[in-house]
Amino acid sequence: MLKLQGFAVSPGVTIGEALVLGTEGFRIPRRFVERSAVDTELARLQAAVAETTREVERNRDAIRSELGDQYAAIFDAHLAMLHDERLQQELTSAVRDRNWWPEYAVSRTLRRYAKAFQNLDNHIAQRAHDIYDIEKSLLRNLLGQRRETLAAISQPVVVLAHNLTPSETANLDRRFVKGFATELGGPGSHTAIVAEGLEIPAVVGIGPFLADVSGGEPVILDGNQGLIILQPDEETIAQYRQELEAARTVAAELDLIRDLPAETTDGVRIQITGNIEFPDEAEHCIARGCDGIGLYRTEFLYLRSRREPSEDDHFAAYGAVVRAMNGKPVVIRTLDLGADKMLTESRPEEDRNPCLGLRSIRLSLRQLPVFRTQLRAILRASALGDVRVMFPLISTIIELRQARMVLADVMEDLLEHGIAFNPKMPVGMMVETPAAALMLDALVKEVDFVSVGTNDLIQYTLAVDRGNKDVAELYNACDPAVLRLLRSSLDVANAAGVPANVCGQMSGSVMYTQLLLGLGLRHMSVPASAIPEVKQVVRSVSVAECRLVAEKALTMDGAREVKAYLRDQFNRRLARAVAGGDAAR
């Protein structure tokens, strides 16, 4: 059994069969062949070995003519490995005696060889890369046109990959993908956010581990602790099955407060709305007793399609959510494309700092036809219910005014054509940069509401790429600098009488609920899965005690001290709740 630690980005636990995706996207499930088909499959394996041999020989000859025998010797070594008698016997035996699918036999056997090399000294360990090259070549020739993709998954699996892009994650079929783990990634990446929206357990930034697992093997994915467990023993599997059963019991208890208001013990009403990425998530929010949609991310229209969505595509998606909410507010954020979510045509020059480059509202203001198309659809949807529009990543008052001018221009166009919309549709902005937080006293005069996006606010305040696992330990919501900007933003908004929301991942973690209420927050937007727990915490605390928690946290100098304090406060509250049996208050 092997336990590996990564970053917990989407809660939950799942036990399932591994589906391993290498860097080339191969899907190698554990599959068996019928006895009658063994000879046919062995012939296919031998044909793949022959084709791989020809490829290696062509590469060797090309390199020899260009660079000489010294470099060509690398490919001679590949040929020697490929035709090693022991390896060939093992592959043949795996198919003939164990009835393994040739692809599975190749992957399982060669990864075991590679692992053995990696455990030796540094010079010999480098030969593991040669084995991986041989594995990829054999698999490529075995699979040919039969290579399968994530879209073709048709049975329950846990996806294990080097990395998953936001678009790949958005296209996961949650009927079959029960969770995923990646070698790369950080806790605040958009891939992580999409996983949370899909409500599937996910762990990212584990580091190299794909060599330790083969497709079809059982794995445990613990999205609560950020763990993946390979080759789990029966005792561990039984333990996690008990945990799954306990989670189902807690969920049933929390369902009892679904229709009760999120009101503190001293009578302060808190609005708890949902964050959604996809239209069908609206139903999940409703089922958990939300007060509306506080953040409708609209990038999925681009992440799930290879073509640019039309105005009608936008309108259909927004209209579905507005109708589902049946009069409850829906805050639609305009496109936040760029950085790790960029799907536009790549530019010839390299974007060396994508998080600081052309993204979000900057991209929308540069690509006005795309921006206008989305705004037209949002305005049309405003005729169907309580729709509000929100501009992301506002850093200057000029950006805000430019965005509002485009909106006003689109309104005039709709009016001229007699198309229905709400001319008084509320307009808001995201506070995601220190610049916006520091200038909020001026910005709030030009909006109807604000929403603090803590994911980016943390990233830009601490100068930490939230998708980079190498600096992920520095990405911390508990950092005093973040707390001070958050407090300042809420104070300014409250003083101006402008409603303020917090919609980042911070608001969806119950460890921060008391802190946020103590800082003055009265409206939070969280993932659908977090609504019941956050509501339970709200209903078990008073604003007075939350203020004490916030005041204490703000006196601390370091993130570690703040986090330990908040965890201690949460555990004490949890102990009181268990003792008092207040789950259904």
Helices and strands as residue ranges (DSSP letters): E 2-5, E 7-10, E 13-21, G 35-37, H 38-67, H 69-82, H 85-96, H 102-118, H 122-125, H 127-143, G 144-146, G 150-152, E 157-161, H 166-170, E 177-182, H 190-198, E 202-204, G 210-212, E 218-222, E 227-230, H 234-254, G 255-257, E 271-276, H 281-287, E 293-296, H 300-303, H 311-325, E 330-333, G 339-341, G 354-356, H 360-366, H 368-382, E 387-391, H 397-416, E 427-431, H 434-438, H 440-443, G 444-446, E 449-452, H 454-462, G 472-474, H 480-496, E 500-502, G 505-508, G 510-512, H 513-518, E 523-527, G 528-530, H 531-538, H 543-554, H 559-580
